[in-house]
Amino acid sequence: MSEPHERDESKRSVLGRAFEILDCFAGGNETTVSSICERTGLPPATVHRMLAALVEWEGIERLGHGRYRLGTRIWRLGIGAPQVRRLRELAQPYLVDLHVVTRGTVYLGVRDGSDAVFADRITRVKPTAGSTRATRRMPLQATGGGRVLLAYSDDAWADLQDAARHSDRLAAMMPSLRTEVAEIRATGIGISRNDGLPGRTSVAAPVFGEDGMLVASVAVAFPETRIADPRTIVGLVLGAARAISTDLSRRSGRVSF
């Protein structure tokens, strides 16, 4: 029988390997066993075994074609982190008010690498199978709230431009995205048509912390048939985002991401 300290060393080794594997998914990237092996130096048998355990735990999700991504439990843990929870608690009254006056779905988004994680969602509409994941995590460029985060994140914008050099799909998006990002930076507001779903419009604005740094985005999404001219609610969205920013600056302690 092994000694207690030997068993502890073994557990630490297993945890260390699991952490190394999870690090490969930083920024919400999808990845493969071969890529994980290359990055960690772990043998394929070990990676397969660890991934199987993480999939069972729901920390990793298995996709088709041998690809994996972070699972729902990781998102729940992240959204439950103290700094995100404090932001949600502070922002929620403003988000609820914004939902009531616009009758749209209101999102509070925070940036995680190249993705937007939607830390809160206020709506009366039951999410569909196609919209469930969109309320949790999407590439920054994929939604109006994410594009606001992108506009105020120089490193993410530089990374996206670099990625577009190697992706025809991204390259095709860049001209219109470049125009939209420039408008967001100039006006402090983002208006997006066909946002995530056909016929859906969103209006989004940034939230800043006490040091003037970007903290989050607030977005309202709605069918274009409900609000014909999204400019009519720009003031409401800006007002909510600025009120949250003001409250953050008044609170002692810094909410950082």
C-alpha positions as a printed Julia matrix, in Angstrom:
257×3 Matrix{Float64}:
   0.0    0.0     0.0
   1.34   3.44   -0.89
   2.09   5.98    1.83
  -0.3    8.93    2.34
   2.2   11.46    0.98
   2.69   9.32   -2.13
  -1.07   9.26   -2.7
  -1.17  13.05   -2.25
   1.59  13.47   -4.84
  -0.37  11.27   -7.23
  -3.51  13.37   -6.72
  -1.58  16.57   -7.31
  -0.15  15.07  -10.47
  -3.63  14.18  -11.74
  -4.91  17.66  -10.89
  -1.9   19.2   -12.59
  -2.63  17.26  -15.77
  -6.28  18.24  -15.67
  -5.35  21.91  -15.28
  -2.91  21.67  -18.18
  -5.64  20.22  -20.37
  -8.19  22.87  -19.31
  -5.64  25.58  -20.12
  -5.78  24.41  -23.74
  -9.36  25.69  -23.89
  -8.49  29.22  -22.72
 -10.54  31.82  -24.57
 -13.21  29.27  -25.4
 -11.22  27.58  -28.15
 -12.3   24.24  -29.54
  -9.44  21.78  -29.74
  -8.47  18.17  -30.48
  -6.6   15.41  -28.66
  -3.58  15.82  -30.92
  -3.47  19.56  -30.25
  -3.7   19.0   -26.49
  -0.92  16.41  -26.66
   1.25  18.84  -28.6
   0.69  21.68  -26.14
   0.99  19.68  -22.92
   3.43  16.95  -23.86
   1.05  14.38  -22.4
   0.63  11.0   -24.16
  -2.62  10.44  -26.11
  -3.79   7.69  -23.75
  -3.54  10.07  -20.78
  -5.32  12.88  -22.63
  -8.13  10.55  -23.73
  -8.55   9.3   -20.15
  -8.56  12.79  -18.65
 -10.96  14.12  -21.27
 -13.34  11.23  -20.63
 -13.41  12.13  -16.93
 -13.9   15.84  -17.68
 -16.71  15.06  -20.14
 -18.46  12.94  -17.51
 -18.1   15.82  -15.03
 -19.54  18.2   -17.7
 -16.44  20.39  -17.61
 -15.67  19.47  -21.22
 -18.12  18.81  -24.06
 -17.36  16.35  -26.86
 -18.2   17.61  -30.36
 -18.12  15.86  -33.72
 -14.97  15.2   -35.73
 -12.84  14.61  -32.65
 -13.14  18.13  -31.27
 -13.83  19.27  -27.71
 -14.86  22.51  -26.02
 -15.55  23.73  -22.49
 -18.75  22.38  -20.98
 -21.65  23.85  -19.08
 -20.24  23.26  -15.6
 -17.22  25.44  -16.34
 -19.54  28.26  -17.49
 -21.64  27.93  -14.33
 -18.52  28.11  -12.19
 -17.22  31.13  -14.09
 -20.5   33.03  -13.94
 -20.7   32.22  -10.24
 -17.25  33.7    -9.54
 -17.4   36.46   -6.88
 -16.47  39.35   -9.19
 -19.03  38.32  -11.82
 -21.66  37.69   -9.16
 -21.11  41.16   -7.68
 -21.43  42.74  -11.11
 -24.65  40.82  -11.79
 -26.15  41.83   -8.44
 -25.28  45.48   -8.99
 -26.47  45.53  -12.61
 -29.65  43.47  -12.29
 -32.08  46.25  -11.22
 -31.02  48.31  -14.24
 -31.29  45.29  -16.54
 -34.8   44.51  -15.28
 -35.91  48.13  -15.77
 -34.45  48.09  -19.29
 -36.33  44.89  -20.08
 -39.61  46.33  -18.78
 -39.44  49.54  -20.82
 -38.16  47.95  -24.08
 -39.8   44.5   -23.82
 -36.6   43.14  -25.32
 -34.21  40.47  -24.08
 -31.47  42.16  -22.05
 -27.96  40.74  -21.81
 -25.03  41.56  -19.54
 -21.86  40.44  -21.32
 -18.29  40.12  -20.1
 -15.24  39.33  -22.17
 -13.29  36.08  -21.87
 -10.44  36.12  -24.37
 -11.92  36.14  -27.87
 -15.44  35.39  -26.62
 -18.3   37.15  -24.88
 -19.81  35.32  -21.92
 -23.31  36.49  -21.12
 -23.4   36.63  -17.35
 -27.07  37.57  -17.11
 -30.14  37.42  -19.32
 -33.49  39.07  -18.57
 -36.43  37.94  -20.69
 -39.97  36.63  -20.64
 -39.34  34.63  -23.79
 -38.52  30.94  -23.31
 -35.16  30.21  -25.0
 -35.25  27.95  -28.04
 -32.8   25.12  -28.71
 -30.97  27.39  -31.15
 -30.69  30.31  -28.75
 -29.67  28.52  -25.54
 -25.95  28.55  -26.23
 -26.07  32.06  -27.61
 -27.1   33.27  -24.17
 -23.94  31.8   -22.62
 -20.93  32.24  -24.85
 -20.29  33.49  -28.37
 -17.3   34.88  -30.31
 -17.0   38.62  -29.73
 -17.79  39.41  -33.35
 -20.95  37.27  -33.39
 -23.32  39.5   -31.37
 -23.96  43.18  -30.79
 -22.99  43.0   -27.12
 -19.82  41.14  -28.06
 -18.91  43.68  -30.73
 -19.09  46.44  -28.13
 -16.61  44.49  -26.01
 -14.47  43.98  -29.11
 -14.5   47.69  -29.95
 -12.97  48.58  -26.58
 -10.46  45.68  -26.46
  -7.48  46.52  -28.64
  -5.78  43.16  -28.11
  -8.9   41.2   -29.1
  -9.35  43.37  -32.19
  -5.71  42.8   -33.2
  -6.1   39.04  -32.66
  -9.25  38.96  -34.79
  -7.56  40.83  -37.64
  -4.7   38.35  -37.49
  -7.12  35.41  -37.51
  -8.9   36.88  -40.55
  -5.69  36.48  -42.56
  -6.1   32.72  -42.21
  -9.89  32.44  -42.52
 -11.94  33.26  -45.6
 -15.08  33.43  -43.47
 -13.6   36.0   -41.1
 -11.96  37.92  -43.95
 -15.36  38.34  -45.6
 -16.78  39.79  -42.37
 -13.98  42.28  -41.72
 -15.04  45.25  -43.93
 -18.49  45.58  -42.33
 -17.13  44.68  -38.9
 -14.42  47.32  -39.19
 -17.05  49.95  -39.98
 -19.25  48.86  -37.07
 -16.37  48.83  -34.58
 -15.33  52.33  -35.68
 -18.91  53.57  -35.18
 -19.08  52.03  -31.71
 -15.83  53.72  -30.73
 -17.08  57.06  -32.07
 -20.6   56.98  -30.62
 -20.4   54.61  -27.63
 -23.33  52.58  -28.98
 -23.65  49.54  -31.23
 -26.71  48.81  -33.39
 -26.7   45.4   -35.08
 -29.21  43.94  -37.52
 -29.77  40.17  -37.81
 -27.94  39.82  -34.52
 -27.44  36.12  -33.86
 -30.79  35.25  -35.48
 -32.42  36.51  -38.72
 -34.74  39.44  -38.11
 -33.35  40.24  -34.66
 -31.86  43.65  -33.87
 -29.74  44.62  -30.88
 -28.67  47.88  -29.28
 -25.61  47.65  -27.0
 -23.41  49.94  -24.91
 -20.24  49.54  -22.81
 -19.95  49.49  -19.03
 -16.78  50.91  -17.47
 -15.24  50.41  -14.05
 -13.91  52.99  -11.62
 -10.6   53.13  -13.46
 -12.28  53.83  -16.79
 -11.52  50.35  -18.08
 -14.07  48.24  -19.91
 -15.94  45.86  -17.6
 -18.99  44.64  -19.51
 -21.6   45.41  -22.13
 -25.35  45.86  -21.86
 -27.43  44.83  -24.88
 -31.12  44.72  -25.72
 -32.19  42.3   -28.47
 -35.64  42.27  -30.06
 -37.46  41.28  -33.27
 -37.12  44.06  -35.82
 -40.93  44.03  -36.13
 -41.24  45.15  -32.51
 -39.09  48.27  -32.71
 -38.85  49.57  -36.26
 -36.24  52.22  -35.45
 -33.68  50.97  -32.87
 -32.41  54.51  -32.4
 -35.52  55.2   -30.31
 -34.11  53.09  -27.45
 -30.46  54.2   -27.71
 -30.93  56.63  -24.83
 -32.41  53.92  -22.61
 -29.54  51.5   -23.26
 -26.91  54.2   -22.77
 -28.63  55.32  -19.59
 -28.58  51.81  -18.11
 -24.94  51.23  -19.05
 -23.89  54.59  -17.6
 -25.87  54.02  -14.4
 -24.11  50.69  -13.87
 -20.76  52.35  -14.6
 -21.51  55.08  -12.06
 -22.47  52.54   -9.4
 -19.27  50.59  -10.04
 -17.19  53.74   -9.59
 -18.94  54.51   -6.3
 -18.45  51.1    -4.77
 -15.38  50.43   -2.71
 -13.19  47.74   -4.2
 -12.67  47.15   -7.88
 -14.66  44.76  -10.04
 -12.1   43.43  -12.51
 -11.95  40.79  -15.19
